[in-house]
Amino acid sequence: MTTLRIFPDAHALSRAAAQTVVSAAQQAVRQRGIFRLALSGGSTPRGLYRALSESPWREALPWAHTHLFWGDERCRPPDHPESNYRLVHETLLASLALSTEQIHPIPCQGNNPQQAAAAYQRELEAHFGGPPAFDLALLGLGQDGHTASLFPGSPALTVHDRWAVAVHAPQLPTPWRVSLTLPALNRARQALFLVSGAGKAEIVRAVLQGPPGRFPAQAVRPRETLLWYLDAAAAARLDSSAEAKVGV
Ligand code: 6PG
């Protein structure tokens, strides 16, 4: 099932996303005693991560039973401005007292992305005792339709026998990355795309209402629920009469 929700601005988007994360966490812990969340990088989720560190969501989320993973990582040291680990640390982790066992960063410091992807594969298999099954995967959308570090035309899009893969994106300031693969993302129970800003309006229209099969984001099909949360600026070019169709 795909659900599209549009919010007045990025602040409202972040607060709604925080509530969705809390609800997913409470349900996962009720049903399985543990909540596994895959975090997205970039700038959009900053507001969400800050909200999760503040009332009322901080108190409502069962942190003691929560494990945090990353959907992708730019291969830089963890204190580098480009690091997705640093993004999560400064907006959320620094204000929580999670044990290191609950935090599963992608060990990609920049030296060998292939080794980092293999190490993350092993960590996922050890934690899940087999294939990963995130309760919720947070995702962003690039203006080229990428998500996580799965870029249009990338060989990583055709990797189906692994959960994590090294990605070379020479067009980016950090060309080496490690990303979850589509099979890993699509084994998640739920996926939540957070998209904000007028700069994303055209790609949002193309992904949600354009021809299927053109962008990596259209290949994300979680097992239960696909959620798209947009602010009004990112939704500005959607044809309001048409239903959002993703990758049909
Ligand atoms: C990354 C992200 C990436 C991001 C999009 C959107 O590491 O860059 O995982 O997929 O979500 O590029 O980025 P913004 O939120 O900065 O627009």
Residues whose N, C-alpha, C, O or C-beta is under 5 A from the ligand:
A	BS01	6PG	S40 G41 G42 S43 T44 P45 D72 L139 G140 L141 G142 H146 T147 A148 S149
